[in-house]
């Protein structure tokens, strides 16, 4: 099959097909996350887990793909993680898709968006720059692209925690957007019509109530970064308190060339926000630069003593 030119990570949709995944977990339904989800589900006959609103959008995608002869069914197996129209943080759901290997906890998160300007600390400017060679070096890959989430499900985001059974209950969190935990401003409910402090606190409380987390895979950029800098990723980590932070969602909102500029801003704001995340509580940041780090396997050994937890917390249940 055709391959992208050298320069950025040479990753295409066929690579996902070749991996033969057992399930798809969608954070939210925007094109840069859910495009091709219906194709993969229909091609591999695997379930999707997403918000109820996103599932509606993906069924529309499936019908179009079926009509085009791309998949052989007019619907996909999409599981509603949360109730349509529910508030972020209002419902906590257990997903058994990976049992008996791992348990999954999920709830609605806050998609990032326009936000009130930060006044509590100085903002470190970020250069969001593009490499002029990117159109040639970073092509979209071979087509199978069907525009996803044109409906209301796009910005409805799900936050997932995975707890691996056995060996230290190795635990990781994954969220592909990082929202405002102060005023609950999102891409679809921006200033002045944000969700508000009550809902923002509700989401933060859900994050804090999760069992101890070893690794956080979390979007390192918020769409409010122009007025809030790296505040939102730092506050989300402060609520979760992982041992390792792996910044994700390097593209689209943050151009690939800008990754290290965001790292500088992140480290500076960690010092500025000491009350939010004390030095002793800071996670180890494992920054990602495309393609250098994207081509290296990232392996975590559940038996590593680093992930050891006390017997009282080494379970899959929530605690308040």
N, C-alpha and C positions, 0 to 999 in steps of 0.2 A: 504494500500500500504506500501512497505518497507520504513523505516525512517532511516536517518543517525544516527550514534552513537552520544551520548552527547559529547560536547567539543567545537564545533563551532556552528554557527547559523544553525539550522536544516531546511534548506530551499532547496526545490527541485522543479523541473519543474512543477510538479502537483500543487504546491501552486499557481503558476502564472495562470494556467488554472482555478483553483477554484476562483480566484479573478474576473474572467470574465471582463477583461479590454475591453475598447471600441476601443483602437488604440494602436499601438506600435510606439514609436519614437526612432530611432536608432541614436546614436552619430556617430559611425562608425562600420565597418563590421568585425572587427577581432573576432576570435572565442570566446574570453572572454567577448564579448558584444553581438554578433549577433548569436552565436550558439543557435539553437532552435527557432530563430525568425520566420523562415518559418514554422516550426511545429506549433507554437502558432497561427500564422495567419491562416494557413489552418485548424487547429482544431477548432478555435473559429470564423472563418469567419470575421476577423477584418483587417483593413488596416494597412500597415506599411508605415512610412515616413522615408526616408533615402536618401542618395546621389544616383544619377542615376547609378553610378558604383556599389554601394552596392546592388541596386535593381536587377541588372543583375545577381550578384552572388546568391542572394536569390531565383531568379527564377530557377537557376540551382539546388539549394537545394530542391526546391519544386518538380521538376521533379523526382529527386532521391527518395524523400519521397513518392511520388505518386506511383512510380514503386515498392517500397517496401511495398505498401499497408498501409502506416502509415497515410496519409491524402487522401481525396477523390477528390482532384483536382491537376492537374499538374502545376498549377501556383497560385501565391498569389497576392493579391491586394496591390502592392507596388508603392507608389507615389514618383516620383523623386522630391526631394526638390530643387536641383540645377542642372544646365546644366552639362552634362558630359564634363569633361576636363576643367571646369572653374577654375579660380584662387581662392584661399582662400580670402574671403572678397569681391569678385567682384560682387556678387549678393545678394540682400536682398529680402527675400521671406516672404509673409504673408500666414499662414496656417489657414484655417477656420474649422478644424476638431472638435474643442471644442466649437465653437460658438453655442448659445449665452452666454455660461458660461465664456469663456476666449478666448483671441486672442493670436496668436503665431507668433513670428518673428524668422526667421532662416537664417543663412548664413554659408558658409564654414569656418571652424576654422582650426587651425594648429595642427596636431597630433604631439605629442612630439617625440623626437628622439635624435640622437647624435648631439652635439652642440659644438660651440667654447667655450673654457674654460672662465669662468668669471674672470675678473681682477679688478673689481671695489670694491670688498669687500671680506673678508675672507669667505671661505666655511665651514660650520659646518658639520663635518663628520656624516654620518648616518650608524647605524648598521642595515643592512638588513638581519636579522637572521630568521632561521626557527626553529620551535618547532619540535623535532624529533617525537613527538606523532601525528603530523598533518595528516599523511596518514591514521591513524585509526580514528582520531577525526573529520576530515574534508573531508569526502568522496565526490565524485562528485554527489551523489544522484542517483535516479533511472534513467535508461537509457531512452532516447528519443533524444540522442545527435547525431546531424548530423554536421560534420565539416563545418562551414560557412566561406564565404569570402576567398576562395582560389584564387580569381581573383583580379583584380586591385582595387576593391572597398573597400578592407580592411582598408587602412589607410586614406580614404577620410572622414573627420570628419565634423559633423554638430553641430553648436552651437545654442541652443534654448533659447528664452525668452518667458515666459508665463505671461500674464497680466489678472488677474481675474477681470471681470467687477463688478462694484459696490464697496461697502465698502472699501474705501482707495486705490482702484486699486491695491490690493495686488499682488506683482510681484516677480517671481523667475526665475532664470537662471539655466540651466542644461547643463554641458559639461563633457563628460567622458574621455577626454584627455586634457592636458594643455600644449600648445605649446610655442615655443620661440618667444616672441614679439620683439626681437632685430634683429635677422638675419634670422628668418623664417626657422630654421633647423628642419626637420621632419624625421620620421622614414624611409621614402622612398626617401627623398632628404636631405641627411646629408652633413656634411662638406666634400669638399668645395662647393658642388653643392646645397646649400640651396636655398630656394625661394628668399632670400635676404631681405635687410632692407625695400625696397619699399613695398613688399607684406606684410611683418610683420607689417609695419605701417598702411597698408590698413586694416588689421584685427583689430589692436588696435583701429583704428578710428571707425570701426563698433561697437565695444564694447562700446566705450565712447559715441557714438551717441544714444545708447538705452535709453529708459525712465528710471527713477530712479528705482533701483532694491532693493528689501527687503532682499531676501535670494539667495545666490549663492550655488548651489550644484555643486562642481567642483573637478576634480581629484587633489589630493594633491601631486601627484608625477609626475615628468617628467622623461622620459628616459635619459635626460641629467643631472640628479641630481648628478652623480658622479663628474661632472666638474662645475655644476652651483648650486648645493644644491637646496634650496627651492625658488630660484629666480623666476622661471617661474610662479608657483602658486601665489606668492606675486605680481608680475607685472600684472598678469591677474586680480587679485582683485583690484589692484590700478587703472586699467582702468575702471572697472565696478563700484567700490565703493559701494558694498552691505552693508547692516546693519548687516547681519549674514552670516558667511561662514561655510558651512557644508562640510568637506573634504570627498570625495568619491574615489572609485577605490583603495580600500585598498589591494586588492589581486593581484597576478600575478607580476606586476611590483614591488610592495612593498609587502613583505610577511606579512601575518596577524599579526605575533608576533612582527613586527617592528613598529606598528602604533605609539606608544608613543615616540619612538626614532625620528620619523619624526616630531612629535609635538614639541619636544625640539628644533630640527633644525629650524622649522618654526618660533617659538617665538624668537630665537636668531637672525635669519636673518631679522625679522621685525625691530629689533633695529639697525641692520647694514644697512638697506635700508631705513632709515628715509626720504630721499628725494623722494623715490618712493611712500611710503605710510606713511604719517604723523601720529603720535599717535592719533590725533583727527579723522582721517579718517579710522582707522583700524576697520575691522568688528569684531563682536563677534565670535570667533571660537568655534564651537561646535564639538569637536573632537569625532571620532567614534572608539570604540574598540570592536572587535568581540570576544565573542558574547554579552558582557555586554550591549552595546548600541544598537546593531542591533535588540535586542528583545524588545526594548521599543518603543512604538508609538511616532512618532514625529508629533506634531499637531501645526499648525499655525492658529490663529484666524484672519480672514481678518478685523474684526471690531476693533481690537486692535489699540488704538491711536498711538502706536509705528510706524505703517505703514502709517500714515497720510502724504499726500503730498500737495504741493501748487496747486491751481486750474490750474495754467499754465502748470504743468507737469503731472497732474493726467489724462492722456489720453493714448491712445494706439499707438500714432504716433511717428515716429522718430523725433529727433531734432538734429540740427548740431550746 
